[in-house]
Amino acid sequence: MMRLATDIPVTNPLSLRLSDVVFCLAVLCVMYADFLRHFLPDALGGALQHGIVFAGFAAALFFRLIRGRLSAVDLWLVFLSAGLIAISLLGGSSRGLGVAVLSTALLVKLGYIASVSSAMSIDRLAMLFPVLAALQVLGLFLNMGLPDFFAGLAPQVYEWLDRSDIAGLQLNVNRYGVLSALLFVWYVFLRPRPVIALVMLVGLILSGSRSGLMLLVLFSAYFAVRSTSRRLAFSAVLVALIVFPTLFLMTDWIDAGITLLRQSVTLETLYIRTIMLVHGARLAMENFPFGAGGGVFGSPLSIGSHIYEQIGIAHLPTIEEGHGINDSGIGSLLGEYGLAGLLLILISVAGLLQGCARGYLSRADIVFLLLVFVVGSLFRAMISSYYYAIVLILLTVMLCLHRRKHQTSQASV
C-alpha cells in the first residue's frame, strides 16, 4: 500500500505498558477528582488535581531538558505565559507582578496538559476512549439508580437541578454532557459502535447539558463533512438524524436558556453566566486593549475584588460565595486580559494543539478547534480547567486519527 508523505505513521497494535497504565490512572484521577475527593482525606483530596498535573508536567519537562530539546508545546506555553504576565501588568487595575504571575500560572492549565500529552503518542492517548466510555456508562447507571447518593455528593449542584438530571461521576452535568458528546462522535465516526454511541446520546440528553448539546452539533457536523466529499449527502443526512431529534427532545431546556439569555442582557434576571460575559466585555472596552488585569475579575484570585463593587454585582450570592465567577470563560478572559489577551490566548491555543498533533492538523481543523474553544468557554474557561483541557486534547487526537483513516482509505484506492 502506498503511504502518503503527509500521513500520520500507522503503528502496529499497541501492547500495554506500565507507563500507559500510570498515565491513564493519572488522567482519570484528574478528570474525576471531584468524585474521588469525597473518599480521600481532605488534604489529599484538595491537592489531587494540582499534584498529579504538576508532577507529570515537571517530569515531562525534565526529560526533555536533559535531552537538550524542548518541544513546540513548551515554547508556546512560555510565549503564552510571558505574554499574559505582561498584559496583566498593563491592565487598568493591575495588582502587581506577584498576582500577575500567580494568576497566569492558574490560568494556563491547558498548557500543562498539552505539555504532558505531547510526550505520548497519538495512539497511546487514544487508549483513553474506551476507559472513559466505560466510566460514562457506569456513571449513568449509578446516577440513575442512586440519585439521592449523588445529590448528597454535590449538594450545591443539585440545589438547582432535578435529581433525575445525570451528573455522572463528574458530579457536573456540563462535564458529563460534553464528554458524552465527544464519545458519541468517537463511536460514530472513528470506532463505529452504534449501541455505545446511543448510550452516550441518551446520557447527554438525560444530563440536560446545553453546552454538551451545542458541542454535539459542532462535533457531529464537522466530522460528518470532514469524512469525504463523495459522501457529503450521506453525512448531511446523518447529522440531521443525530441533531434534530436531540434538539426536539431538549426543546424545553433550549427555550429556558434563550429566555435566561435575553433577560440577563437586560438585567431582568440574575443568570450569572451572561452577567459575567456582559460585564467582562464592558471591562475590556473600558480598559482597552489590555483589560483590567489578572486576578481581578472572573478568576479564583478575584474573590473580594473591588471590581465587582465598582460594576454593581458584588451583592450577588454567587459572586460573594465565589461559585459563579468562573461561569463565563470568555467573560473572565475579556475582563482580565482584554482583547489583546484573548487574541494571544487564541493564537497560543492553536499552537499548543498543533504541537500535540505533531503538525498534522489542517487549517480547517485549527479553526474548528478554536471554535470549540470559544463555544466551550462561554460556559467555562477551557484554558483554565484541567477537565476541559483534556477534552480538547482528546478532540485533537480524534482529528489526527480521523485524518489518518481518511488518508489511508485514499491511498489504498
CORKAQUI-V99103 format. One record per backbone hydrogen bond with DSSP energy under -0.5 kcal/mol. NH is the residue of the N-H (numbers start at 1). CO is the residue of the C=O. E is the energy in kcal/mol with one decimal. If there is no record, write none. Layout:
{{NH	CO	E} {NH	CO	E}}
//
This chain:
{{2	411	-0.5} {7	4	-1.4} {9	7	-0.5} {11	9	-0.6} {21	17	-1.7} {22	18	-2.4} {23	19	-2.5} {24	20	-2.7} {25	21	-2.5} {26	22	-2.3} {27	23	-2.5} {28	24	-2.4} {29	25	-2.4} {30	26	-1.9} {31	27	-2.7} {32	28	-2.4} {33	30	-0.9} {36	32	-2.5} {37	33	-2.6} {38	35	-1.1} {39	36	-2.2} {40	37	-0.8} {45	41	-3.1} {46	42	-2.3} {47	43	-1.1} {48	44	-0.6} {48	45	-0.7} {51	47	-2.7} {52	48	-2.1} {53	49	-2.6} {54	50	-2.6} {55	51	-1.9} {56	52	-2.3} {57	53	-2.8} {58	54	-2.5} {59	55	-2.2} {60	56	-2.5} {61	57	-2.5} {62	58	-2.5} {63	59	-2.3} {64	60	-1.6} {65	61	-2.1} {66	62	-2.4} {67	63	-1.0} {68	65	-1.1} {69	64	-2.3} {75	71	-1.7} {76	72	-2.3} {77	73	-2.2} {78	74	-2.2} {79	75	-2.4} {80	76	-2.7} {81	77	-2.6} {82	78	-2.6} {83	79	-2.1} {84	80	-2.5} {85	81	-2.2} {86	82	-2.1} {87	83	-2.5} {88	84	-2.5} {89	85	-2.0} {90	86	-1.1} {91	88	-1.2} {92	291	-2.4} {93	292	-2.5} {94	91	-1.3} {100	96	-2.0} {101	97	-2.6} {102	98	-2.3} {103	99	-3.0} {104	100	-1.5} {105	101	-2.4} {106	102	-2.0} {107	103	-1.1} {108	104	-2.2} {109	107	-1.3} {109	383	-0.6} {110	383	-2.3} {111	108	-0.7} {112	108	-1.1} {113	109	-2.3} {114	110	-2.6} {115	111	-2.2} {116	112	-2.1} {117	113	-2.5} {118	114	-2.1} {119	116	-1.3} {120	117	-1.9} {125	121	-2.0} {126	122	-1.7} {127	124	-0.8} {128	125	-1.7} {129	126	-1.3} {131	127	-0.7} {132	128	-2.8} {133	129	-2.5} {134	130	-2.1} {135	131	-2.0} {136	132	-2.2} {137	133	-2.3} {138	134	-2.5} {139	135	-2.8} {140	136	-2.3} {141	137	-2.3} {142	138	-2.6} {143	139	-2.4} {144	140	-2.0} {145	141	-2.3} {146	142	-2.6} {150	146	-1.9} {151	147	-2.3} {152	148	-1.9} {153	149	-1.3} {154	150	-1.5} {155	152	-0.5} {158	154	-2.4} {159	155	-0.7} {160	157	-1.2} {165	162	-1.9} {166	206	-1.2} {167	165	-0.6} {170	167	-0.6} {171	167	-0.7} {171	168	-1.4} {172	167	-1.6} {176	172	-2.4} {177	173	-2.6} {178	174	-2.7} {179	175	-2.0} {180	176	-2.0} {181	177	-2.1} {182	178	-2.1} {183	179	-2.6} {184	180	-2.1} {185	181	-1.8} {186	182	-1.9} {187	183	-2.3} {188	185	-0.8} {189	185	-2.9} {190	185	-0.7} {190	186	-1.3} {191	186	-3.0} {193	187	-2.8} {197	193	-2.6} {198	194	-2.3} {199	195	-2.1} {200	196	-2.3} {201	197	-2.1} {202	198	-2.6} {203	199	-2.5} {204	200	-2.2} {205	201	-2.4} {206	202	-2.6} {207	203	-1.5} {208	204	-1.1} {208	205	-0.5} {209	204	-0.8} {210	208	-0.6} {213	209	-1.8} {214	210	-2.5} {215	211	-2.2} {216	212	-2.1} {217	213	-2.0} {218	214	-1.9} {219	215	-3.3} {220	216	-2.6} {221	217	-2.3} {222	218	-2.4} {223	219	-2.5} {224	220	-2.1} {225	221	-2.3} {226	222	-2.4} {227	223	-1.0} {227	224	-0.5} {228	224	-0.6} {231	228	-1.5} {232	229	-1.4} {235	231	-2.7} {236	232	-2.6} {237	233	-2.1} {238	234	-2.4} {239	235	-2.6} {240	236	-2.2} {241	237	-2.3} {242	238	-1.7} {243	239	-3.3} {244	240	-1.7} {245	240	-0.5} {246	242	-0.9} {247	243	-2.8} {248	244	-2.3} {249	245	-2.3} {250	246	-1.5} {251	248	-1.3} {254	250	-2.3} {255	251	-2.8} {256	252	-2.3} {257	253	-2.2} {258	254	-2.5} {259	255	-2.3} {260	256	-2.4} {261	257	-2.3} {262	258	-2.5} {263	259	-2.5} {264	260	-2.3} {265	261	-1.8} {266	262	-1.1} {267	264	-1.3} {268	263	-3.5} {269	263	-0.7} {272	270	-1.1} {274	271	-0.6} {275	271	-1.9} {276	272	-2.6} {277	273	-1.5} {278	274	-2.9} {279	275	-2.5} {280	276	-2.0} {281	277	-2.1} {282	278	-1.9} {283	279	-2.4} {284	280	-2.0} {285	281	-1.8} {286	282	-2.7} {287	283	-1.9} {288	285	-1.0} {290	287	-0.7} {291	287	-1.7} {292	335	-2.9} {293	336	-2.2} {296	293	-0.9} {302	299	-2.1} {303	300	-0.9} {305	302	-2.7} {308	305	-0.9} {309	305	-0.7} {310	306	-2.3} {311	307	-2.2} {312	308	-0.6} {312	309	-0.5} {313	308	-2.4} {314	308	-1.1} {316	313	-1.5} {319	316	-0.9} {320	316	-2.5} {321	317	-2.6} {322	318	-0.5} {323	318	-0.6} {324	318	-2.0} {325	318	-0.5} {327	324	-1.6} {329	377	-1.1} {330	377	-1.9} {332	328	-2.4} {333	329	-2.4} {334	330	-2.7} {335	331	-2.5} {336	332	-2.3} {337	333	-2.6} {338	333	-0.5} {338	334	-1.7} {340	289	-2.4} {341	289	-0.5} {341	337	-2.1} {342	338	-2.1} {343	339	-2.3} {344	340	-2.2} {345	341	-2.5} {346	342	-2.4} {347	343	-2.3} {348	344	-2.3} {349	345	-2.9} {350	346	-1.9} {351	347	-1.8} {352	348	-2.9} {353	349	-2.4} {354	350	-2.1} {355	351	-2.1} {356	352	-1.9} {357	353	-1.6} {358	355	-1.2} {359	354	-2.6} {360	357	-1.3} {366	362	-2.1} {367	363	-2.4} {368	364	-2.4} {369	365	-2.7} {370	366	-2.4} {371	367	-2.2} {372	368	-2.5} {373	369	-2.5} {374	370	-2.5} {375	371	-2.8} {376	372	-3.0} {377	373	-1.9} {378	374	-0.7} {378	375	-1.0} {379	376	-1.5} {380	376	-1.8} {381	326	-0.5} {382	380	-0.7} {384	381	-1.1} {385	382	-0.8} {389	385	-2.1} {390	386	-2.1} {391	387	-1.9} {392	388	-2.2} {393	389	-2.0} {394	390	-2.6} {395	391	-2.2} {396	392	-2.0} {397	393	-2.3} {398	394	-2.2} {399	395	-2.0} {400	396	-2.1} {401	397	-2.5} {402	398	-2.6} {403	399	-2.1} {404	400	-2.2} {405	401	-2.5} {406	402	-2.2} {407	403	-2.9} {408	404	-2.7} {409	405	-1.8} {410	406	-1.8} {411	407	-2.6} {412	408	-1.4} {413	410	-1.1}}
//
